[in-house]
Amino acid sequence: MNASRLNPDDDESIQDVAADWLMRRERGLTAAEQDEFLQWLGRDPRHRAWIAYQQKTWSEFDLLAQWRPEHSVEPNPDLLAPPRRHRRTRMVRVMWPTLALAASLAVAAVWWQRSDSIPDDAIASSEISAVAHAYERRMLPDGSVIELNAGASIKVRLSAWERHVTLLHGEALFTVAHDSARPFIVRATGVDVRALGTAFNVRLGPGAVEVLVTEGRVKVARVSTDLSSAPSRAPVVAAGHRAVVELSSSAAPRIAAVSAAEIASELAWQTRLLDFSSTPLSEVIAEFNRSNRTQLVLADAELATLPIVASLRSDNVETLVRLLESTAKVRAERAGDKIVLRLER
């Protein structure tokens, strides 16, 4: 079943549960929640169809979140235009609670960021602190996303004129929402990284700060360089490059190109939702082995071509193993950091 063949008369509880799962996936699922989500998807083909439909709906409402009060007094009416006539009005009525929630969240985020009725200097800053004991994903009100490696800690200060993050410890990946009126700056032990609409990873080590750019560009400079008044003094680091700033030296950042394989290796700590559609088990295992200390090993060659259809967190090795044991007659043998997979004979 696909989203285009949904029945608007489906039990509204299915739609509500689908919307709830989408919001929980946005903030990141625990291993137990991942198992529960997969079980829910498998109970009824309508569940997966409603997830796909509501995902598409949420992406359309992302357009509304891009509006800012400084752009115009009111949002572009096209963003709020009703569906085209050929769409089924009954479906719109059924989905309205979800759409209304998405719209209210988008408008609330915009209002939080800035209100034309209040002077900029009167808007109080909002501060957020986070310590990650395991991988953690945080979405900021402006739409930017921060992914924290285990052990990382940050402090975020958001105001009407700046978005400022202090990396206190560890490593974090930043995917920055574009906002020319409010620069996004990450500070790590005397080093400032100014985003130019981009995605980049910052690692605070004992002797250096490393900045790995995966999309767009950033400017990297020591705090002594006045980025706000003379940003051109800071070297620009483009996508596919790494900048290293030695903390014990006043030398300029060392900038070097990094291969796609090196980037993938350095960011293997990220937890992602992996979608497999008839993917050979050998490829699935390779994907999991890149991201986890626990390594999967195929003991029987005929298992390599076994097609896998599933959505799994990249750190959830045990869920994959349980899936194979319950559906493919696979026996798992554990030995230290290895899990050997064999066919049940």
N, C-alpha and C positions, 0 to 999 in steps of 0.2 A: 504494500500500500504506500502511496506517496501523498505529499501534501496537497496536490491538485485534486485528489479523489476523496478528500475528507468529507465526512458527513456532519453537517452542522448540528444534527440532532443527537450526536454522541453525548454521553453523560458528561455534564459540565465538570464533574469531579476529575475526569481525565485531563481536561484542559487546565484546571487549577493545579493539579499535581505536576503537569508538564512545565507550567510557568514556575512553580516552586523549584523544580530540579534545575531549570536554566539559571535561576538566581544563585542557587547553591553551587553550581558548576563555575559560575563567574568568580566567586570568592575562593574556589578551590575545594575539591572533595577529599575527605580523609579516605584511607584504605577501606574502612568499613562502609562508608557512604558509597564508594565506588562499587563495591559488591552489591549493595542494595539497589543502586541505580541500574546496574546491568540486569539484575533479576527483574526489576520493574519493566525494563525495555522488552525483555523476553516473554513476558506474560501475555502480551496482546500486540499484534502488529499496529494497532491504532496508536499505541504509546509512542513508538518511534516516529510515526507520521506527524503527530501533534508537536513533538519536539522540533522536528524540521520546520514545520509551519511557523511556530512561535519564534524560532531562531531567526527566520527571515523577517518576521514582523519587528523584532527588536532591532535588527540591523537597519531597517528603514527609519525607525524612530531615532537612531543615532544622529540623523541629519538635524533634528531639532536641537540636540545638545551643542551643535556647532554655532548656533546663533549667540551673539553677545549683544548686550544693550547698546554698546558703542556703535554697532553696525547700523542700527535703526531703532526708532522708538518701539516698534513692534516687530515680531518675527515675520519673515517672508510668508505671506499667506499660502504660498504653494506648499510650504512645509506642513501646513495643517489642513491642506485640501482634502475633501472627502474622497473615498475611493471612486475610481471610474465607474461609469454606469454598468459596464458589462460584468463587474464583480457582483457576487451574490450578496445582497443587502442583509440576508438572514445570517450569513457567516459573519459579517461585520458586527451585527448585534450580539452574536454569541461571544465574539472575541473582545468586545468592548471593554470588559473589566481589565483584561491584560493590557490593551492599548492605553487605557486611561492611566494605569499604573506607570507604564513606560513614560508617558507624556509628563505626568506629575513629577517623576524622578528627574527627567531632563530639565524641566523648568525650575525645579528646586535647586539643582546643581548650578544653573545659570544665575539664579537669584542669590545663592550663597556667594558666588564669585564676585558679583558686583551689583549694586543697586544705584541707579541714576539719581534717586532721591536723597542719597547720602554722599557727602564728599568723600573722595578717596582716602584722605588722611584721617577720617573718622571711623574707617572700617577696621575693626579689631582683627589682628592676625589669628589664624587658627593653627594650633600646634598638634602634631600627631607623633607619638613615639612608638617604636616597635622593636621587639627583640625576637629573633627567629630561632627557636630551638630545633626546628626542622625546616625544610623548604616551605616558604610562605609567599603568597602572592597578594599584593595590596593594590587596589584601584583608588586613585585619588579623585576628589570631586571634579577635577578638570578633565578627567578621562585618561590621565597619565597612569601608567602601570609600573609598579616596583616589584621585582621578584627578588626575594632575599634568600641567599644561600644559608644553610644551617650555621648558626653561630653569629650571624650578622645582626647589627643593631643600628638603627637610624633615628633621626629626629627630623620631622618635616615641618616647615613653617610656610603657610600659604597666606598671602595677602592680596590686595587688589593690584599691587604693582610688581610682585615678585613671587616666584615659587622656589623655595630654598630648602635643600636637603643636606643634612650633615650625616655623613657615613662615619659612625663612631667606631665600628669594628667590622671586620669581615669583608664580604663581597655582595654586590647587588647589581642587578640588571635593570636599566631604566628605559622604558618606552614612553617617549614624551609626546603629549598632545600639543599640536601647534597652537601657540597663542603669542603673537608678536608683541602684544602689550605687556606681557608678563614673562620675563626671561626665566628659564629653568636652570638653576645652578646647583651642582653637587659639590660639597666641600669635604675633603678628606685630609686631615692633618696638614693644613697649610697649603693644600692644592685645590684650586677651583676648576671645575669642569662646566663650561657653559654650553648647553645644548642649542643646536641650530635646527630643531625639528628632526628628531633622530632617535636611534636606539643605541645604547652603549652600556658596557659593563665596567664597573669600577671595583678594583680589588685593593684593599688597604693591607699591605704586608708590613713586616717588622722594619724593613729598610727602604721601602719604595711604595709609590702609588702607581698602579697600572690601570690604564684606560684602554679598553678594547672596543672599537666602534664597529657595529654591525650594519647600521643604516645611517645615511645622512652624514653630518659633520658635527664636530664639537671643537671648542677652543679650550686649551689646557694651559694653565699658568699658575705660578705660585701666588699666594694671597697678596704678596707684596706688589704684584703687578696689578694696577688699577683697571680691572676689567670693565667697570662701569663707565669710566671716563675715557679710556683708551683701549677698547677691545682689540684693535688691530695689532697690538703688541703681542698678543697671545697667539702662539702657533695654532694653525687649523689642522685637525686630524680627521681624515676622510674615512669612509667605510672601508673595511678590509685592512685597517692599520691599527697598530698598538702604540701608545705613548707611555713611556716609563719615566717617572720623576723620582730621582734619588733624593731621599729625605736628608741625607748627610752631606749633600753637595748643593751648591747654588747653580750648577750647570743647567742649561736649557733641557727640556724634555727630549728623550731619545725616541724618535718616531721611526717605525719600520713596518713594512707590509707583512700581513699574516695570511696564510693560505686558508681556504675554506675548511680543509681538514683540521687545521690547528684551531680554528674558531669553534668548530663542532666539538672538538676534544675539550677545550677550555670551558665551554658552556654545557657540558654533559651533565652538570649538577642540576640543571633545570628540570622541573617536573612538568610534563606536558600530557595532554590527553591525546593518545595515539589512536587513530581510526584505521582499522584494517578491513579491507573489502576483498575477500578471497585472496589474501596475501599468503604466499608460501611460508610455512612455519620457519624455515631457515632464515628468511628475511626478518620475520617478527623477532626471532631470537637475537639476531644481530643488532636490531634496534634496542632491545632491552639490555643487551650486554654492554652497549656503549654508555648507558646511563646508570648502571648499578654495579656495586661491589660484588653482589652475588651473580655468578656467571652460570648461564644455562648451556648444557652440552647435550647434543643429540647422539645417542648411542646406536640408533638404527637409522640407516640411510633413507629408508622408505618414508620416514617421518618428515624429511626435508621438504617434500612437496605438498604436505597436508595443508589445504586452504583454511585460513583463519578469518572469520568475520566477527569483529568485536571492537569495542571502544574501551581502551584501558589506560589508566595512568601509567606514565613511563616508569614510576618507581614501585609499581605494584606487581612485583614478580610473582608473589604467592597467588594472586588472583588468576594470572595466566596459567600457572601450574594447576590450580584447582579446576580451571576451565578445561584443560587438556585431560585431566584425570577423569572428569565426569562425562565428557562428550566424545573423546577420541580413543578411549581405552589405552591411555598412556600411564605408565608407572614412573613415579618420580623417586629418585634415590638421592638423599642429601649427604654431602660430605664436605664439611667446612663451608667455604664460600662457593661451592659448586653444587648445582642440582643437575643430575644426569637423568635424561628422559629416555625411557625405553618403551617399546610396544609390549602390551600385555599379550602373552602367548597362550 
